[in-house]
Amino acid sequence: MRSPKLAALELRRFGRGKLPRAALAALLLLPLLYGALYLWSFWDPYGRLDRIPVALVNDDKGATAGGKKVTIGDNITEGLRDSDTFEWHEVSSAEARRGVEDGTYYLSLTMPGDFSKRIASSSGASPETGALQVRTNDANNYIVGQISRTVFSEVRTAASTKASRSFLDKIFISFSDIHGATVQAAEGADKLNGGIGKAKKGSKDLADGLKEAKRGSGKLTGGLRKLNTGAGDLEDGSRQVADGTQALADKVNGVADKVGPFLKDNEKSIGDTAQLVADSAAGIRHNLDTLVKTAPAAAKGARTASDTLNTVYRARCETLPLPDAACPDLKKAKEAAADVVKVADDVNTLIDDQDGDLDKLDKNLATLEKQAQALADRSPHLSEDLDDSVSKINKLNDGASEVAKGAKRLHSGIGTAKTGAADLDKGVGQLRTGASDLDGGLYKLVGGSGKLAGGLHDGADQIPDYDKPDRDRRTEVMADPVQLASRDLHKAPNYGTGFAPYFIPLSLWVGAMVAYMLIQPLNRRALAAGASAWRIALAGWLPVAVIGVLQTAALMAVLHWAIGLQMVRAAGTVGFLFLVSACFAAIVQWLNARFGAAGRILVLAFLMLQLTSAGGTYPVQTSPRFFNAIHPFLPMSYVVEALRRLITGGGLEPVRTACLVLTAFTVGALALTALSARRKQVWTLDRLHPELSL
């Protein structure tokens, strides 16, 4: 009898009564207990986190920052209440602690009293970090604690980002303020540079003017020195003349009765004396003319220099103070020039004869010259006109006396003018030196102020000035500069879909394992009939393989239409699972055929090795070395990887590899089963009386 017929006969046994049919139905639905129920129980746990009770404690008292009330704890509390993460219960700190301990709440989140104050301190002198306090209790549930760490990490990041936005916004506003102040400073530096430039030009003009004033004051000093010498000579000569005329008058008046003989005897002496007086008066008048011509020019030069110094002093030291020590020297020069102007004005006043002294002196000199000349001319005839001569001699004496007095005053005034002119010349020299130093200092100051203005303009260009939209955009970026650009190439829609590749092969292995508890791994009829080993192996394998196909169809139908499993390659997934169930049936058949009752234990042990090394939950690299070592040699490792590509998408290379591996395992297991069947055809005492029977 062929293997398919033997397999059909084996399956017909389950249709001969209610109990066998019930056993077959249970056998077909058994994978649902492992596959469907397991996946259904945690199909989408993250979508139901809002059912997990969590204590929320808001002890935050708020703070004041920038004149505004800040209540970050209230903001976070409101955001959490509006979210679907956890079932929040606002309680006191004591209630939260007690609830986490006794299991009323899985965990608690607390915002301490100084939470806002610490976050607001970021803009103050002593910044501090605010801490969200999370309390968990793994005795309640370990997984919830792990989930909470992820959730609260996002809450912390959101709170930190919001605080950073506020802090960075203040920084960008400060940049704008600094930019505006620097622009104003640069404009002020431009004005300063312009003013100093004008001051530089004025100081150069001052230096040039003082150079000319020094030359003029030198000439004035030389002229007044000559005038003083001439005035001294004039004073001496006029005094001698006055003494002579006085002596003459005394003699004339004293010897009036003896005048006649006297005049006759002294006509020549009187004529010579009168001629001397006339010549001296003419010389004095000539020197007086020189003084009149020179004095106004000197006074004008002194006044010009003084006015120039006054103008420079007011412009540089009273209106725009210079940043050096030039002002004190300018002040001294200004005062010295004023003194010189006063002396020069006195001389000029004397020359202008505001009191009439100079005019009288000139007239007296003219009169003296005229009278002396007349006396000299008339001296040969004095004896002929005694009375007339006596009168003229008296007048001559009076005029000589007045001339002597005026010459003395003139000499004194010119001496004072000479001293003042010398001081003026010295002061103008000092002013010229100071003006040259001032011009050099202002030259350096012009260069420095230009560099200052340029530097401030460059600084203003480098300092950013952000408007509100730009500031908001930059604050947004800098508060959260690194975004996670996550891209799931083949995203599993839920937790159950991600674990389906792990639980589906588990359920099919269990289905094959239970099937061989009801069906003999080796067909007894074929063994008794002496059929070939391959026919015996196939006859024991085909019924379970058919049941595996039916189990797969039932399981995938429930997972897809009842639970909602969506497969990218549905037909490929179902076809691949047919191969998986056939392979698992072959492996379980061999273990039972070869080892008998102990084989059932080995089937269970082999299942556990596959579950722990397949990488169905965590990557196999995270497991100990033992499981990494056996991972490539177990069929479920390839099944899990292939199902992931078939259900969620991706390249099919792991599917092709898995098909080859499963085919090899199937053929190898059938060959080993055939070998076991050949051995089973020989009856031994161990078969008649087995040591262990299940």
Summary of the structure (lengths in Angstrom):
residues: 694
radius of gyration: 65.9
end to end distance: 29.0
largest distance: 213.7
contacts: 2260
relative contact order: 0.10
helix: 80%
strand: 4%
